[in-house]
Amino acid sequence: MSFAPSSPKPSRTNEQFNQAEMERLVELLPQAAILVNGKSQQVLLANNKILTLSGFSRHEMETARLSAIFQPVEAIASLFQSDAEPVSLELELVRRGYPPIAVVVETRVISLRHNRYLIQVTSKDELILKSAEEHWKTQIWGYLQQLSSDLISSPDLHTAWKLMLRSGQLITSADTLAIYSLQSEDLGLLRTVAIGIELPEQLPTSDLMHLRNGRVWQLHQRSLGMLHRAAREREISCLASAPLGNQKGLTGLLVLGWRQPTAPQSCLSMTKLLAFLADLTLQKYTHRDLQQAMLNQSLRIEQIFLVLQNAIHDNLVVLDAAFKVLWLNRAAEITLGYTSQEVAGHSGESILVGPDQLAQAFELARQGIPTDNLTGLHLVRRDGNTFLAQISILPSRVADRLDAILVLFQDLSEAERIQEHSRQLEDRAVLGEVTAVFAHEVRNPINNISTGLQLISLNLPAQDPNQETLSRLQQDCDRLEELMKSVLAFSRHTDYVMEPLDLGQLIRRLLERMRPRLSAARVTADLQIAKDLPEISGNPRALEQVFSNLFNNAMQAMSENGGTMTVKLRSLEASSGRRVVETSVSDTGPGIPPEILDRIFQPFYTTKTGGTGIGLAITKRIVTAHKGNIQVRSIPGATVFTVQFTALPVRHHGEDGSLWNIQPT
């Protein structure tokens, strides 16, 4: 088309605005634009964008009327109906050599006085494209928001990367996405996560070096490495890659690929954005895993320390640098009488009360000097009692600064008691030896006195009044003789020859021999032997003495009115887990008073008239020599002695378990 001749253009020298400034402003506008005279509809100025859109030259455009530029002509007048508000209208823009295109024309008033209007022109295609771009940006923002939420809530790195690739596929429409992790210089890159077209599982480290700055490769370009060659084989037309990490330390590679002929406009920027997110995610989970590992290690060490500090037998008190109590282990709580919670925060010197040497050791600890094995010191318990202790004070320093003080101490009061007891035993041993020698030496004079008394008695008439005195003296000599025999028997150390022994058979024979005495004392013996009673290792003569003493004591307890002596033998498992043979001897006598029950095994203690008090002491010694134990229980109307010996492995069947009774005649 051609422009119709127009009226002469008004002289611009008479215009009331700065022409040069207006030209610059119109040119700076982001849309195609023209400045027109609203009254004459003459184009005054045009920017390059309207010239490009229409295809006309500047001279043609700036000498034309609007009716030559826009269609339909009858609609043009409506652009100038408003005095102030912008007017928007859909028209067609005439183009040189091409069909008209649909545009949106927006008119703004520049100067009503001079009828100057600015008309901005936007093609409908551009508006549609811009709308699609805005929609795409909104969609991407939604994907990124969802991706951020998914990355935070993912349980592990692999799941987070998988979700990120799926979101990346939705954003970019890529046909393949993969993340490669750098293993080592030798192993190269390993495909960690991937979706879509399968790429190689491993890549050499050189591929990461070629692609360290991020780039877009297309099918017509030269392959830079194994990754590009694999893409060509899989008919991938475009491949975008971006490294993970930074130039100082690359950790992997993110790859996106498309089969469409041309690469998406923003493929590299989107790939770099996804690589940035992947690297952030990697750092997050690496940091989290490191923190978790450190936490687990700390918890493990703390748990081990808690177990150790309560398991060690030494008492442990931990103080801070200000000598305040942090905590006590269980042993220290028991020894001192305080709980860790109640003394936490209190001064350590208020619970570790001792002599001046302890205060001096604390002062050295403040200077970082340890003190090991302080001995001979006494600490004070909560109840005011003191105990002998061995103490070590060990300062703990962190970065050349006193951080804590460990006070380890041992309660030596038990060792002190054991030492005292050992000393008493040694004294008793010496006393026993002296007693044995004394008893041996005294027997000869007693025998001489007894012999002399017998001779005097023989030389005096039977009716002599001194016979009664001589008789009493003779009885005293006999009693002293028996007492000396008992003392010698108790003090004499005997090595017993042990042999396998059927204890039930031994007691059965012993009761048979004692039948006349039992009958005379009006005592019924009730013997009960369990089936399959195992043998024990023992000395027959020594064990006969044990049970003779127990049977005699039972008969003496029932001497006034008679009664029943029950003897039971059975096999059972002791608390230590070993098998034992237990023998109980019970009587129906008056019982033993509680106040003397704990003393009946002491030598020379007796409540019987004329007794030596040595029988039960000898019994206990023999039982102990057989590695057994003996106990006594008593209530009014019954007393029970229980003896236990370790059982030998069963070699044959024992008694049939029938009851055997001895009735008084």
C-alpha positions as CSV (number, residue, x, y, z in Angstrom):
1,M,0.0,0.0,0.0
2,S,1.0,3.6,-0.3
3,F,0.4,6.6,2.0
4,A,-1.9,9.3,0.7
5,P,-0.4,12.8,0.6
6,S,-1.1,14.6,3.8
7,S,-1.2,18.2,4.7
8,P,2.1,19.9,5.3
9,K,3.6,18.9,8.6
10,P,3.5,21.7,11.2
11,S,6.7,23.3,11.9
12,R,8.3,21.7,14.9
13,T,10.1,24.9,15.9
14,N,6.8,26.2,17.0
15,E,6.0,23.2,19.2
16,Q,5.7,23.9,23.0
17,F,7.6,20.8,24.1
18,N,11.2,19.6,23.9
19,Q,11.4,17.5,20.7
20,A,14.7,15.9,21.5
21,E,13.6,14.7,24.9
22,M,10.4,13.3,23.6
23,E,12.1,11.3,20.9
24,R,14.4,9.8,23.6
25,L,11.5,8.9,25.9
26,V,9.5,7.3,23.1
27,E,12.5,5.3,22.1
28,L,13.0,4.0,25.6
29,L,9.5,2.6,25.9
30,P,9.5,-1.3,26.1
31,Q,6.5,-1.5,23.6
32,A,6.1,-0.3,20.1
33,A,4.9,3.3,20.4
34,I,4.0,6.4,18.4
35,L,3.3,10.0,19.4
36,V,0.3,11.5,17.5
37,N,-1.7,14.7,17.3
38,G,-5.2,13.7,18.5
39,K,-6.9,16.4,16.6
40,S,-5.4,15.7,13.2
41,Q,-4.5,12.1,13.9
42,Q,-1.1,12.8,12.4
43,V,1.9,10.7,13.6
44,L,4.6,12.9,15.1
45,L,7.1,10.4,16.5
46,A,7.7,6.6,16.2
47,N,10.2,4.3,18.0
48,N,12.2,1.5,16.4
49,K,9.9,-1.2,17.8
50,I,6.8,0.1,15.9
51,L,9.0,0.4,12.8
52,T,10.1,-3.2,13.2
53,L,6.6,-4.5,13.8
54,S,5.1,-2.7,10.8
55,G,8.0,-2.8,8.3
56,F,7.7,0.9,7.4
57,S,10.5,3.4,7.5
58,R,10.7,6.2,9.9
59,H,9.9,8.8,7.2
60,E,6.9,6.8,6.1
61,M,5.6,6.4,9.6
62,E,6.1,10.0,10.8
63,T,4.4,11.4,7.7
64,A,1.3,9.1,7.9
65,R,-2.1,9.5,9.5
66,L,-3.6,6.8,11.8
67,S,-6.1,5.8,9.2
68,A,-3.1,4.5,7.1
69,I,-1.7,2.5,10.0
70,F,-4.7,0.9,11.8
71,Q,-7.9,-0.8,10.7
72,P,-10.8,-0.5,10.8
73,V,-10.6,3.2,10.2
74,E,-14.0,3.9,11.9
75,A,-12.7,2.6,15.2
76,I,-9.8,5.0,15.4
77,A,-11.8,7.9,16.6
78,S,-12.7,6.1,19.8
79,L,-9.0,6.2,20.9
80,F,-9.5,9.9,21.7
81,Q,-12.8,9.9,23.5
82,S,-11.4,10.3,27.1
83,D,-9.6,13.4,28.3
84,A,-7.6,11.7,31.1
85,E,-8.2,7.9,31.4
86,P,-6.2,5.5,29.1
87,V,-8.2,3.9,26.3
88,S,-7.5,0.3,25.2
89,L,-8.7,-1.0,21.9
90,E,-8.2,-4.1,19.7
91,L,-7.3,-3.1,16.1
92,E,-5.2,-4.4,13.2
93,L,-1.8,-3.0,12.4
94,V,-1.1,-2.5,8.7
95,R,2.3,-4.0,7.7
96,R,4.5,-3.5,4.6
97,G,4.4,-6.6,2.4
98,Y,2.5,-8.7,5.0
99,P,-1.1,-9.2,6.1
100,P,-2.2,-7.0,9.0
101,I,-1.8,-8.4,12.5
102,A,-4.1,-8.2,15.5
103,V,-2.8,-5.7,18.1
104,V,-3.9,-4.1,21.3
105,V,-3.7,-0.3,21.1
106,E,-3.6,1.7,24.3
107,T,-3.8,5.5,24.2
108,R,-2.5,7.8,27.0
109,V,-2.9,11.6,27.1
110,I,0.4,13.5,27.1
111,S,-0.9,17.1,26.7
112,L,-4.5,18.1,26.2
113,R,-3.5,21.6,25.5
114,H,-1.4,20.6,22.5
115,N,-3.5,17.4,21.6
116,R,-0.5,15.1,22.2
117,Y,-1.3,11.4,22.7
118,L,1.0,8.4,23.2
119,I,-0.2,5.2,21.5
120,Q,1.5,1.9,22.7
121,V,1.0,-1.1,20.4
122,T,1.3,-4.8,21.5
123,S,0.7,-7.7,19.2
124,K,-1.9,-10.3,20.3
125,D,0.7,-13.0,19.8
126,E,3.1,-11.3,22.2
127,L,0.4,-10.9,24.8
128,I,-0.4,-14.6,24.5
129,L,3.3,-15.5,24.8
130,K,3.7,-13.2,27.8
131,S,0.6,-14.7,29.4
132,A,2.0,-18.2,28.8
133,E,5.3,-17.2,30.2
134,E,3.7,-15.7,33.3
135,H,1.7,-18.9,33.7
136,W,4.9,-21.0,33.3
137,K,6.7,-18.8,35.9
138,T,3.8,-19.3,38.3
139,Q,3.8,-23.0,37.7
140,I,7.6,-23.2,38.3
141,W,7.2,-21.2,41.5
142,G,4.6,-23.7,42.7
143,Y,6.8,-26.6,41.7
144,L,9.7,-25.0,43.6
145,Q,7.6,-24.4,46.7
146,Q,6.5,-28.0,46.7
147,L,10.0,-29.2,46.1
148,S,11.3,-27.2,49.0
149,S,8.7,-28.8,51.3
150,D,9.6,-32.3,49.9
151,L,13.3,-31.8,50.4
152,I,12.8,-30.7,54.0
153,S,10.6,-33.7,54.9
154,S,12.5,-36.4,52.9
155,P,14.0,-39.1,55.2
156,D,17.2,-39.4,53.3
157,L,19.3,-37.9,50.5
158,H,18.3,-40.4,47.8
159,T,14.6,-39.8,48.3
160,A,15.2,-36.0,48.3
161,W,17.1,-36.2,45.0
162,K,14.5,-38.4,43.5
163,L,11.7,-35.9,44.3
164,M,13.9,-33.1,43.0
165,L,14.3,-34.8,39.6
166,R,10.6,-35.5,39.3
167,S,9.9,-31.8,39.9
168,G,12.6,-30.9,37.5
169,Q,11.0,-33.1,34.8
170,L,7.7,-31.3,35.3
171,I,9.3,-27.9,35.0
172,T,11.6,-28.6,32.1
173,S,9.8,-31.5,30.2
174,A,13.2,-33.2,30.0
175,D,13.3,-36.8,28.8
176,T,16.1,-37.8,31.1
177,L,17.4,-36.5,34.3
178,A,20.3,-37.9,36.4
179,I,22.6,-37.0,39.3
180,Y,26.2,-38.4,39.3
181,S,28.2,-38.4,42.5
182,L,32.0,-38.3,42.5
183,Q,33.4,-41.4,44.2
184,S,37.1,-41.0,43.9
185,E,39.7,-40.2,41.2
186,D,39.9,-43.9,40.4
187,L,36.2,-44.8,40.5
188,G,35.0,-41.6,38.8
189,L,31.3,-40.6,38.8
190,L,28.6,-43.0,39.8
191,R,25.0,-42.5,38.8
192,T,23.1,-42.0,42.1
193,V,19.6,-41.1,41.0
194,A,18.0,-41.1,37.6
195,I,14.6,-41.0,35.8
196,G,13.7,-41.2,32.1
197,I,16.1,-42.5,29.4
198,E,18.8,-44.4,31.1
199,L,22.3,-42.9,30.9
200,P,25.6,-44.7,31.7
201,E,25.9,-46.0,35.3
202,Q,29.5,-44.7,35.6
203,L,31.4,-41.8,34.0
204,P,35.2,-41.1,34.1
205,T,36.4,-38.2,36.2
206,S,37.4,-36.4,32.9
207,D,33.7,-35.8,32.0
208,L,33.4,-33.7,35.2
209,M,36.4,-31.7,34.2
210,H,35.0,-31.0,30.7
211,L,31.7,-30.0,32.2
212,R,32.8,-28.2,35.3
213,N,31.4,-24.8,34.2
214,G,28.0,-26.0,33.0
215,R,27.1,-26.2,29.3
216,V,24.5,-27.2,26.7
217,W,25.5,-29.8,24.1
218,Q,23.5,-30.4,20.9
219,L,23.5,-33.3,18.5
220,H,25.4,-31.4,15.8
221,Q,28.2,-30.5,18.1
222,R,31.4,-32.5,18.8
223,S,31.2,-34.9,21.8
224,L,33.4,-33.9,24.8
225,G,33.3,-37.2,26.6
226,M,31.5,-40.4,27.4
227,L,28.3,-38.7,28.5
228,H,27.9,-36.9,25.2
229,R,28.7,-40.1,23.2
230,A,26.1,-42.0,25.2
231,A,23.5,-39.2,24.5
232,R,24.2,-39.4,20.8
233,E,23.7,-43.2,20.9
234,R,20.3,-42.7,22.7
235,E,19.2,-40.1,20.2
236,I,19.2,-37.3,22.7
237,S,19.3,-34.0,20.8
238,C,20.1,-31.7,23.6
239,L,22.0,-32.3,26.8
240,A,22.4,-29.7,29.6
241,S,24.8,-30.3,32.5
242,A,25.8,-28.4,35.6
243,P,28.3,-29.4,38.3
244,L,27.5,-29.9,42.0
245,G,29.8,-28.2,44.5
246,N,32.1,-25.3,43.7
247,Q,35.3,-24.9,41.6
248,K,37.4,-25.7,44.6
249,G,35.7,-29.0,45.3
250,L,33.3,-30.5,42.8
251,T,31.1,-33.3,44.2
252,G,29.0,-34.4,41.3
253,L,27.1,-33.6,38.1
254,L,23.5,-32.9,37.2
255,V,22.4,-33.9,33.7
256,L,19.1,-33.1,31.8
257,G,18.4,-34.3,28.2
258,W,15.7,-33.7,25.6
259,R,14.9,-35.5,22.3
260,Q,13.2,-32.5,20.7
261,P,15.4,-30.9,18.0
262,T,16.0,-27.6,19.7
263,A,16.9,-27.0,23.3
264,P,14.4,-25.1,25.6
265,Q,15.3,-21.5,25.9
266,S,16.1,-21.6,29.6
267,C,17.5,-25.2,29.8
268,L,20.9,-24.2,31.1
269,S,19.6,-21.8,33.7
270,M,17.1,-24.4,34.9
271,T,19.8,-27.0,35.0
272,K,22.1,-24.8,37.1
273,L,19.2,-24.0,39.4
274,L,18.4,-27.7,39.9
275,A,22.2,-28.4,40.4
276,F,22.3,-25.7,43.0
277,L,19.3,-27.2,44.8
278,A,20.8,-30.7,44.6
279,D,24.1,-29.4,46.1
280,L,22.2,-27.6,48.9
281,T,20.3,-30.8,49.6
282,L,23.6,-32.8,49.6
283,Q,25.1,-30.4,52.1
284,K,22.0,-30.5,54.3
285,Y,22.0,-34.3,54.5
286,T,25.7,-34.5,54.9
287,H,25.6,-32.0,57.7
288,R,22.6,-33.8,59.2
289,D,24.3,-37.2,59.0
290,L,27.5,-35.8,60.5
291,Q,25.5,-34.2,63.3
292,Q,23.6,-37.4,63.9
293,A,26.8,-39.4,63.9
294,M,28.3,-37.0,66.4
295,L,25.2,-37.1,68.5
296,N,25.1,-40.9,68.4
297,Q,28.8,-41.0,69.3
298,S,28.2,-38.6,72.1
299,L,25.2,-40.6,73.4
300,R,27.2,-43.8,73.1
301,I,30.2,-42.4,75.0
302,E,27.8,-40.9,77.6
303,Q,26.0,-44.2,78.0
304,I,29.3,-46.1,78.3
305,F,30.5,-43.5,80.8
306,L,27.3,-43.8,82.9
307,V,27.6,-47.6,82.9
308,L,31.3,-47.4,83.9
309,Q,30.9,-44.7,86.5
310,N,28.2,-46.8,88.3
311,A,29.9,-50.1,87.7
312,I,33.3,-49.2,89.1
313,H,33.8,-50.1,92.7
314,D,35.8,-46.9,93.4
315,N,33.9,-43.9,94.6
316,L,33.8,-41.1,92.1
317,V,32.9,-37.4,92.7
318,V,33.1,-35.0,89.8
319,L,33.6,-31.3,90.5
320,D,33.5,-28.3,88.1
321,A,36.3,-25.7,87.8
322,A,34.7,-23.7,90.6
323,F,34.7,-26.8,92.9
324,K,31.0,-27.3,92.7
325,V,29.6,-30.8,92.7
326,L,28.5,-32.0,89.2
327,W,27.5,-35.6,90.3
328,L,28.4,-38.6,92.3
329,N,28.4,-42.2,91.1
330,R,26.4,-44.8,92.9
331,A,29.3,-46.1,95.0
332,A,30.1,-42.6,96.3
333,E,26.4,-42.0,97.1
334,I,26.4,-45.1,99.3
335,T,29.7,-44.4,100.9
336,L,29.1,-40.7,101.7
337,G,25.4,-40.9,102.3
338,Y,24.3,-38.2,99.8
339,T,22.4,-38.5,96.5
340,S,23.9,-36.9,93.4
341,Q,20.8,-34.7,92.9
342,E,20.7,-33.2,96.4
343,V,24.4,-32.1,96.4
344,A,24.7,-31.0,92.8
345,G,25.8,-27.4,92.7
346,H,27.1,-27.5,96.3
347,S,30.8,-27.0,97.2
348,G,32.8,-30.2,96.9
349,E,34.6,-29.4,100.2
350,S,31.3,-29.5,102.0
351,I,30.8,-33.2,101.2
352,L,34.5,-34.3,101.1
353,V,35.4,-33.3,104.6
354,G,38.8,-34.4,105.7
355,P,42.2,-33.4,107.2
356,D,44.5,-30.6,106.1
357,Q,46.3,-32.8,103.6
358,L,43.0,-33.0,101.6
359,A,42.6,-29.2,101.4
360,Q,46.2,-29.0,100.2
361,A,45.5,-31.6,97.5
362,F,42.5,-29.6,96.4
363,E,44.6,-26.5,96.1
364,L,47.1,-28.3,93.9
365,A,44.2,-29.5,91.7
366,R,43.2,-25.9,91.1
367,Q,46.6,-25.4,89.7
368,G,46.2,-28.4,87.5
369,I,48.5,-30.7,89.5
370,P,47.2,-34.2,90.2
371,T,47.5,-36.0,93.5
372,D,47.6,-39.8,93.4
373,N,47.0,-42.3,96.2
374,L,46.7,-40.2,99.3
375,T,46.6,-42.7,102.1
376,G,46.0,-42.7,105.8
377,L,43.2,-40.0,105.5
378,H,39.8,-40.3,107.2
379,L,36.7,-38.8,105.5
380,V,33.5,-37.9,107.2
381,R,30.2,-39.5,106.2
382,R,26.9,-37.7,106.3
383,D,26.0,-39.3,109.6
384,G,29.2,-38.0,111.2
385,N,31.1,-41.3,111.2
386,T,34.6,-41.4,109.7
387,F,36.2,-44.0,107.5
388,L,39.7,-44.7,106.3
389,A,40.2,-43.7,102.6
390,Q,42.7,-43.8,99.8
391,I,42.2,-40.7,97.6
392,S,43.3,-39.6,94.1
393,I,42.4,-36.1,92.9
394,L,42.8,-35.7,89.1
395,P,42.2,-32.3,87.3
396,S,40.8,-32.4,83.8
397,R,42.0,-29.6,81.4
398,V,40.5,-28.5,78.1
399,A,42.5,-26.1,76.0
400,D,44.9,-25.4,78.9
401,R,42.0,-24.4,81.1
402,L,40.8,-26.3,84.2
403,D,37.5,-27.9,83.2
404,A,36.7,-30.4,85.9
405,I,38.2,-32.3,88.9
406,L,37.7,-36.0,89.4
407,V,38.0,-37.2,93.0
408,L,38.4,-41.0,93.2
409,F,38.6,-42.6,96.6
410,Q,38.4,-46.1,98.1
411,D,36.6,-46.9,101.4
412,L,39.3,-48.8,103.3
413,S,37.1,-49.4,106.4
414,E,36.3,-52.9,105.4
415,A,39.9,-53.6,104.7
416,E,40.7,-52.1,108.1
417,R,38.1,-54.4,109.7
418,I,39.5,-57.4,107.9
419,Q,43.0,-56.5,109.0
420,E,41.8,-56.2,112.6
421,H,40.0,-59.5,112.3
422,S,43.1,-61.2,110.8
423,R,45.1,-59.8,113.8
424,Q,42.5,-61.3,116.1
425,L,42.7,-64.6,114.3
426,E,46.4,-64.6,114.6
427,D,46.1,-63.8,118.3
428,R,43.6,-66.7,118.7
429,A,45.9,-69.0,116.8
430,V,48.7,-68.2,119.2
431,L,46.3,-68.5,122.1
432,G,45.2,-71.9,120.8
433,E,48.7,-73.1,120.6
434,V,49.4,-71.9,124.1
435,T,46.1,-73.5,125.3
436,A,47.1,-76.8,123.7
437,V,50.5,-76.8,125.4
438,F,48.9,-75.7,128.6
439,A,46.2,-78.5,128.5
440,H,48.9,-81.1,127.7
441,E,51.0,-79.9,130.6
442,V,48.1,-79.7,133.1
443,R,46.9,-83.3,132.4
444,N,49.9,-84.8,134.1
445,P,49.5,-82.9,137.4
446,I,45.7,-83.7,137.3
447,N,46.5,-87.4,136.8
448,N,49.0,-87.3,139.7
449,I,46.4,-85.6,142.0
450,S,43.8,-88.1,140.9
451,T,46.1,-91.0,141.7
452,G,47.0,-89.5,145.1
453,L,43.4,-89.0,146.0
454,Q,42.6,-92.7,145.1
455,L,45.5,-93.9,147.3
456,I,44.4,-91.7,150.2
457,S,40.9,-93.0,149.8
458,L,42.1,-96.6,149.9
459,N,44.1,-96.0,153.1
460,L,41.2,-94.5,155.0
461,P,38.3,-96.4,156.4
462,A,35.1,-96.4,154.3
463,Q,33.3,-94.6,157.1
464,D,35.9,-91.9,157.4
465,P,34.2,-88.4,157.1
466,N,37.0,-87.4,154.7
467,Q,35.8,-89.9,152.1
468,E,33.1,-87.5,150.9
469,T,35.6,-84.7,150.5
470,L,38.0,-87.0,148.6
471,S,35.1,-88.1,146.4
472,R,34.3,-84.5,145.4
473,L,37.9,-83.8,144.7
474,Q,38.1,-86.9,142.5
475,Q,35.0,-85.8,140.5
476,D,36.6,-82.4,140.0
477,C,39.8,-84.1,138.7
478,D,37.7,-86.2,136.3
479,R,35.9,-83.1,135.1
480,L,39.2,-81.3,134.5
481,E,40.5,-84.4,132.7
482,E,37.5,-84.4,130.3
483,L,37.9,-80.6,129.8
484,M,41.5,-81.0,128.9
485,K,40.7,-83.8,126.4
486,S,38.1,-81.5,124.8
487,V,40.6,-78.6,124.6
488,L,43.2,-80.8,123.0
489,A,40.6,-82.2,120.6
490,F,39.5,-78.6,119.6
491,S,43.0,-77.2,119.3
492,R,44.4,-80.2,117.4
493,H,44.6,-79.6,113.6
494,T,43.5,-82.7,111.7
495,D,43.9,-83.5,108.0
496,Y,41.0,-85.7,107.3
497,V,41.3,-88.5,104.7
498,M,38.2,-88.2,102.5
499,E,36.4,-91.0,100.7
500,P,33.0,-91.4,98.8
501,L,30.5,-91.9,101.6
502,D,26.8,-92.9,101.7
503,L,25.7,-90.5,104.4
504,G,22.3,-92.2,104.8
505,Q,23.9,-95.6,105.5
506,L,26.4,-93.9,108.0
507,I,23.5,-92.3,110.0
508,R,21.4,-95.5,109.9
509,R,24.3,-97.5,111.5
510,L,24.9,-94.8,114.1
511,L,21.3,-94.7,115.1
512,E,21.3,-98.6,115.4
513,R,24.2,-98.3,117.9
514,M,22.4,-95.6,119.8
515,R,19.1,-97.5,120.0
516,P,19.6,-98.5,123.8
517,R,20.4,-94.9,124.8
518,L,17.5,-93.6,122.7
519,S,15.1,-96.0,124.4
520,A,16.4,-95.2,127.9
521,A,15.8,-91.5,127.2
522,R,12.3,-92.2,125.9
523,V,13.2,-90.7,122.5
524,T,11.8,-92.0,119.2
525,A,14.1,-91.7,116.3
526,D,12.4,-91.0,112.9
527,L,14.8,-91.5,110.0
528,Q,13.7,-90.3,106.5
529,I,16.0,-90.8,103.5
530,A,15.1,-89.6,100.1
531,K,15.4,-91.8,97.0
532,D,18.5,-91.6,94.8
533,L,20.5,-89.8,97.5
534,P,23.9,-89.0,96.1
535,E,27.2,-89.7,97.9
536,I,29.4,-87.1,99.5
537,S,33.1,-86.9,100.1
538,G,33.9,-87.2,103.8
539,N,35.7,-88.9,106.7
540,P,33.4,-91.5,108.3
541,R,34.8,-91.2,111.9
542,A,34.7,-87.4,111.8
543,L,31.1,-87.3,110.5
544,E,30.1,-89.9,113.1
545,Q,31.4,-87.5,115.7
546,V,29.3,-84.6,114.1
547,F,26.0,-86.5,114.2
548,S,26.7,-88.2,117.6
549,N,27.1,-84.7,119.0
550,L,23.8,-83.5,117.3
551,F,21.9,-86.7,118.4
552,N,23.2,-86.3,122.0
553,N,22.2,-82.7,122.1
554,A,18.7,-83.6,120.9
555,M,18.4,-86.4,123.5
556,Q,19.6,-84.0,126.3
557,A,17.1,-81.4,125.2
558,M,14.3,-84.0,125.6
559,S,15.7,-85.7,128.7
560,E,12.9,-84.4,131.0
561,N,9.9,-85.8,129.1
562,G,11.2,-87.6,126.1
563,G,10.0,-86.9,122.6
564,T,10.8,-87.4,118.9
565,M,14.0,-86.8,117.1
566,T,13.5,-86.5,113.3
567,V,16.4,-87.0,111.0
568,K,15.8,-86.1,107.3
569,L,18.2,-86.6,104.4
570,R,17.5,-85.2,100.9
571,S,19.3,-83.8,97.8
572,L,18.7,-80.3,96.6
573,E,20.2,-77.4,94.6
574,A,21.7,-74.7,96.7
575,S,21.6,-71.0,95.9
576,S,25.1,-71.3,94.4
577,G,23.7,-73.7,91.8
578,R,25.7,-76.7,93.2
579,R,24.0,-80.0,94.3
580,V,24.1,-80.7,98.0
581,V,23.0,-83.4,100.5
582,E,21.1,-81.8,103.3
583,T,20.6,-83.5,106.7
584,S,18.3,-82.0,109.3
585,V,18.1,-83.1,112.9
586,S,15.1,-81.8,114.8
587,D,13.9,-82.4,118.3
588,T,10.7,-81.6,120.3
589,G,12.5,-80.1,123.3
590,P,11.9,-76.7,124.8
591,G,14.0,-74.8,122.2
592,I,17.0,-72.5,122.5
593,P,16.4,-68.9,123.7
594,P,17.0,-66.4,120.9
595,E,19.6,-64.4,123.0
596,I,22.0,-67.4,123.0
597,L,21.3,-68.9,119.6
598,D,24.1,-67.0,117.9
599,R,26.7,-68.2,120.5
600,I,26.1,-71.9,120.7
601,F,29.0,-72.7,118.2
602,Q,31.5,-70.6,120.3
603,P,34.1,-72.7,122.2
604,F,33.4,-73.3,125.9
605,Y,30.0,-71.7,125.8
606,T,27.4,-73.9,127.4
607,T,24.1,-73.7,129.4
608,K,24.3,-77.3,130.6
609,T,25.3,-78.2,134.1
610,G,28.7,-79.9,133.9
611,G,29.0,-79.3,130.1
612,T,32.3,-78.2,128.5
613,G,30.8,-76.1,125.7
614,I,33.2,-77.7,123.2
615,G,31.0,-80.2,121.4
616,L,29.2,-77.9,118.9
617,A,32.4,-76.0,118.3
618,I,34.1,-79.2,117.3
619,T,31.1,-80.1,115.2
620,K,31.3,-76.8,113.3
621,R,35.0,-77.2,112.8
622,I,34.6,-80.7,111.3
623,V,31.7,-79.6,109.0
624,T,33.8,-76.6,107.8
625,A,36.8,-78.9,107.1
626,H,34.4,-80.9,104.9
627,K,33.5,-77.7,103.0
628,G,30.0,-77.9,104.3
629,N,27.9,-75.6,106.5
630,I,25.8,-76.0,109.6
631,Q,22.9,-73.8,110.7
632,V,20.4,-73.9,113.6
633,R,16.8,-72.6,113.9
634,S,14.8,-72.8,117.1
635,I,11.3,-71.9,118.3
636,P,9.7,-72.8,121.6
637,G,9.0,-76.6,121.3
638,A,11.4,-77.4,118.5
639,T,15.0,-77.0,117.4
640,V,16.4,-77.9,114.0
641,F,20.1,-78.3,113.1
642,T,20.7,-78.4,109.3
643,V,24.0,-79.7,107.8
644,Q,24.8,-79.4,104.1
645,F,27.6,-81.2,102.2
646,T,28.5,-80.9,98.5
647,A,27.1,-84.0,96.6
648,L,29.3,-86.1,94.4
649,P,28.1,-87.1,90.9
650,V,25.5,-89.8,91.2
651,R,27.0,-93.3,90.5
652,H,24.2,-95.6,91.7
653,H,20.8,-95.6,93.2
654,G,20.5,-94.9,96.9
655,E,17.9,-96.0,99.5
656,D,14.3,-96.7,98.6
657,G,13.0,-93.8,100.6
658,S,11.1,-95.9,103.2
659,L,10.8,-94.5,106.8
660,W,12.8,-96.2,109.6
661,N,11.6,-95.8,113.2
662,I,13.2,-96.7,116.5
663,Q,10.5,-97.1,119.2
664,P,11.3,-96.9,122.9
665,T,11.3,-100.2,124.8
